Amino acid sequence: MKFTGAALKTKLKATAVHMSMSIAVFAYLSYQIYYNWYPQPYFEVDGGWQGIRLVGAVDLVLGPFITFLIFDLSKSRRDIVFDLVTILVIQLGALAYGVHTTYTQRPIAIVLLDEFVVPATMEHYGGTLDSASQLSKYSDEKPPIIYAKLPLDEARLKEINRIKIEDKVLEDAQMQLYRPQSELRAALVELQPVFNRRLDDYGSRGAFDNWLEAHGKSADEVLIAPFDGRYGKAWLVFDRQGKYLSYFLPSATSEKG
């Protein structure tokens, strides 16, 4: 594809204008993703980074690239308007898909279930949850950190499995299992021997020691829990009362404050 000098200059100018507007939109969406939808450590290990890349590919690459390809001032005014509308429709459609996917896949709860800490998305609730705000009663954190207690009797366990299969509500999203915020501490204390063994299993002992040193604390002053994200692992750190403090990553060189 060849362009004259004037045509190329016009295309580059139009692309630059489009790019500047796209950057403003991308900056706003990046803020929402990083600070509100996927706060750390969930941005790093549970899909936030993937969401940023998806939105960036659509907003910063697709739209400006199409503008560069088809914008031509030598066309009639009607054709130029048609081209601009086409570009807008394509980009907004793709951007809407990217934003919707990123938003709906965000963790709306972090659930301690059995010996695992996992993310729960709106999809996990299978339509039983009208709004993520309904979960705020279980925890003051954003997203809320919730303790879910599995029953011991076989009949109730079968009912949980039935709900999972027939109603498409995963165990971590079955709210009849959710316990009050006050019970999270006791669960964490009970599971500390298990979680401490996993420090070595995951090769995270050095990262934990680094976190303790950086924050001037001893291991006896905190409670820890391994978070199994969809794209990696992180360790959540709580005080002895069960209040969330911070996190660190498994690698000894990637601890966080």
N, C-alpha and C positions, 0 to 999 in steps of 0.2 A: 504494500500500500504506500503510494507516494503522495506527498503534499507539497504545494508551493510554500515558499517561505512565509507569505502572508497568511495562508490557510493554517499552517502549522502554528504560527504565533497566536492566531485566533483560538484554535483548539486548546492550546496550552493555557491561555488566559481563562477560557471557560472552565477548563478542568481545575485550575487553581481556585477559581471562585467556588466551584462545587466542593472541592477538597476542604476549603476553609469552613464552609457550613457543615460539612461532614465531621470535621474535627471537633466542632463545638458540640454536636450531637453525641459524638463518641465520648467526649470528656464527661458529659452529664451521665450517660449510661454507665461508663466505667466507675464513676463515683457511686452510683446506686448498687452496682454489682459488688464492688469491693467493700463498701461500708455498711450496706443495708441488707443485700440479698445473701452475700457469702462473706460475712466477716471472718477474719482469720481465727483459727487455722483452716476454716472450711474453704476459703478461697483457694488455698494452696493444695488441699488434698481431697476436696469434695466437689469440684466442678466449676469453681469461680473462674479459674484461669482458662478453662475450656470455653466458658461463656464469653469471656473477653475476646478471645480469638475469633469465635463465631461472629460476634457483633462487629468486630473490627474488619473481618474479611468482607462483610456485606457493606458496611458503612464507609470504610476508607479505601476499599479496593474496587468492589463491583460498580458502585454508582459513578465515581470519577472515571473509571475505565470506560464505561459505556458512553459517558459524556464525550470523552476524547475521541471515541470511534465515530459517533454519528453527528456531533454538533458541527454545523457548517453554515456560516453566515451568507453564503452564496445562494442558499435555498430561499424559497418564498417565505414570507412571514408565516403563512399558514403551516407550511411544512416544519418550520422551526418550532412553532408552538406545539405541533403534534409530537415532534421529537422530544421536546422538554417534558411534555405530559407523559410520554412513554417511559422516559428515564425515571421520572418521579414515581410512576406506578410500579415499575419493576423494583426500584430500590426500596420503596416503602413496604411493598409486599414481602420482599426478602428480609428486610429489617424487622418487620412485625413478627415473622416466623422466628428469627433468631432471638429476639427479645422475649417472645412468648415461651420458647423452649428453655431459655436460660432462667426465666422467672419461675416457671412451673416446676423446674427441676431443683430449685433451691431447697436446702434443708430447712423445714419449718419447725422441726424439733430434733433434739439430740437425745436419744433414748438409751438408757442403761437397761438392758434386757438380759437376764441370766448373767453371763460373764462377759457380755459384749456391749460396747457403746457404738451405736449405729445411727446414721441419719435417716429421718423420716421425711418424705416429700408429700405433697398434697395427694399425689397419685396413690400413695400407700394406703390412704384412708378410704379409698373406694367410694367416695361420695358421702361418707358419714360425717364429714367436717365441712361446715359452711364457710368458715374463715379461719385463717391461721391464728387470729387474735383470740380464738376460743381456748388456745393452749396456754395463754399467759397466766392462767390461774394456777398452773402447776409449777411455774418457775419465773423468777424475775429476770433471767438471762434472755438475750436475743441472739439466736433462737433459744427457746427454753430448753433446759436440760432436765429431763424427766426420768424418774425411776418407774419402771414397769415390772411388776412382780408376777411371775408365772405361778399358777396354782399347782398343788401337789397331787390332787386327786385326778384319777384317770378320766372321769366323766367330763370335767371342766376342760381338761386338755383336749379331749375329742371335740368339744364345742369350739374351742379356739381354732383348731384345725379345720373344722367345718366352715367357720366364718372366713378363714383364709381362702379356702377352695371355692365356696359357693358365692360369697359376698365380695370376694377380691379385696379383702382388707388384711394386710400383712400383720404379723404378730406385733411388730413395733408400733403399729398404728391402731391397735385395738384399745380404745380408751377405757374399757372396763378394767384393764390391767394397770392403769396409771395410779400411782400412789401420791399422797400429798408431798409437798416439797420437803417437809420436815423429816420424811423417811429416807431421803436420798443419802444423808450423812451415814446412817446406820448401815445402809447397803454398801457404801463405799468402804467403810471401816471393815466390814465382814469380808470384802473381796480383796483387801490389800495384800494378803499373802499370795493370792493368785496373780494379781497384777504386778507385784514385785518380781515374781519369777519370770514374767513375760518381759521385764526390762532386759534380762539377759537373753531370752529367746529372740527378741527383736533386735538385739545389739544396741540397746538404748541406754545402757547404764552410764556411759560416758556423757551422753547428752543430758541426762538427769543430774549428774554431778555438776556439770557446767551450769545448769539452770539454778541449782541450789547455791552455788558459789556466787553467781551473778546477782542473786536476790538476797543474799545474806541469810539463808535459812538452812536448817538441817532437815534430814529426811523425816524425822519424827514430827515436824511441824506441819507437814502437808499430807494430803491424800492424792493419789494419782489414779488415772483410768485411761486405758488405751482406746483411742477413737479409730474405728475402721471406716475411713472414707472410701468413696468410690474410685478415687485415683491415688490413694496413698494412705499412710497412717500418721497420726499425731497423738501426743500424750496431753491430756487435760489435767490441770493441776488445781486442786481445791485446798482451802484451809481446813483445819480440823473440825470446823462446824459445817463443812459441806458447801461452803460458798466458793464459786468458781473464781480463780485468780488469774490464770494464764495458761500457756501451753508451751510445749517444745516439740520439735520434730525428732524422729528416731536417730538421725545422724548426729554424732557428737559435735559436728561443726555447724549445725543449723538450729541451735536452740533459740527460743524467742522469749521476749519479755512480756 
